[in-house]
Amino acid sequence: MEWRDDVCSREHWLHADDSVFDAMYPWDIEKNVQLGREGAGFISVSASDPENLRGVSTDRLRRWEAATGRDQKEFHRTMMANGFPWCVVSVPVLNWAKKVFPNDADDAAMEKLWDAIFSAIRVTEGGDAVEAWRAHCAYLEKMAGRLNALQLRQVRYKNALGTDVVVGLPDEHVWMAGADTAKSGVRFVANMPTEEIFSAPKRDAVDGVLAASKPLALNGNVIEGIRLTLEHGRIVGIHADTNEEVLRQRPSRRMKARTIWVKSRWCRSIRRSRRAGFSSIIRCLMRTPRVTSPSGRHIRRVCPAGTICPRRSLCGAASMS
């Protein structure tokens, strides 16, 4: 078990020697890699103040994220290839509860957040949560199947805040749902709650404006009023009403070409913030079997994790037929 505390974490980020943010300790790397190889199950209980790292150097945050991405590459590749079952859930903490329910007393805010979480993850009095999740996953898979049958050319997203973005989809794209199966045969849901059905876009066919409807909790900071402008799959404009600098550091590392649909790690772009009152910006999974190049030739691209990617610039070796 690994235990983290908000107070200790903040003190570490503020006062630790600057060198510790550039690399993980070797034993931490090897521990996760070995457990992943053995197919161990990982459960993460995320519970922290969404603004715990407010005022921390954004340079330290950026460097540590780069270091963990580099040093845990093998572990995360195994994870994204379903080498083992894993799940991320959350429980309330007071600062989070007060952020979501600011007008309530402390006890009432905590109780409301517990109720919101239980409702979202289908835990009810007298109910069977396991059966409820099986039914929910079956429903999501059914909806994904309907979308696969349509083979849409594009989807358009709009909201009253200004979102108006068109996402092009490649030929033979695949829609998937929230549940997955580990190599051991164990069926698991990586994020609880989950309501998503997702696919992969054409990398150069995303155009328009994305305006977030809710704040984003990112690296111990709350970012509000997010607005991204995209042209041909690239981010050409970034704005946030608060903590814009924290938001801008993410594209500088993860989106080297300032592309919204990124190779995060191992062909899956994930930033799922599943907490009540907060949202993620975007998510996708690269599992499109085949795409067509401008010349009309079919391209398959397989990464070391065994996942087929529709983008020529990602991992693995390409073959054409």
Secondary structure as GFF3:
##gff-version 3
##sequence-region A 1 321
A	DSSP	alpha_helix	6	15	.	.	.	ID=ss1
A	DSSP	three_ten_helix	18	21	.	.	.	ID=ss2
A	DSSP	alpha_helix	26	37	.	.	.	ID=ss3
A	DSSP	beta_strand	42	46	.	.	.	ID=ss4
A	DSSP	alpha_helix	58	71	.	.	.	ID=ss5
A	DSSP	alpha_helix	73	80	.	.	.	ID=ss6
A	DSSP	beta_strand	86	90	.	.	.	ID=ss7
A	DSSP	alpha_helix	94	100	.	.	.	ID=ss8
A	DSSP	alpha_helix	106	120	.	.	.	ID=ss9
A	DSSP	alpha_helix	129	150	.	.	.	ID=ss10
A	DSSP	beta_strand	154	158	.	.	.	ID=ss11
A	DSSP	beta_strand	164	168	.	.	.	ID=ss12
A	DSSP	beta_strand	179	181	.	.	.	ID=ss13
A	DSSP	beta_strand	187	189	.	.	.	ID=ss14
A	DSSP	beta_strand	206	211	.	.	.	ID=ss15
A	DSSP	beta_strand	216	218	.	.	.	ID=ss16
A	DSSP	beta_strand	221	223	.	.	.	ID=ss17
A	DSSP	beta_strand	227	231	.	.	.	ID=ss18
A	DSSP	beta_strand	234	239	.	.	.	ID=ss19
A	DSSP	alpha_helix	244	254	.	.	.	ID=ss20
A	DSSP	beta_strand	268	269	.	.	.	ID=ss21
A	DSSP	beta_strand	284	285	.	.	.	ID=ss22
A	DSSP	beta_strand	291	292	.	.	.	ID=ss23
A	DSSP	beta_strand	298	302	.	.	.	ID=ss24
A	DSSP	beta_strand	308	309	.	.	.	ID=ss25
A	DSSP	beta_strand	317	320	.	.	.	ID=ss26
###
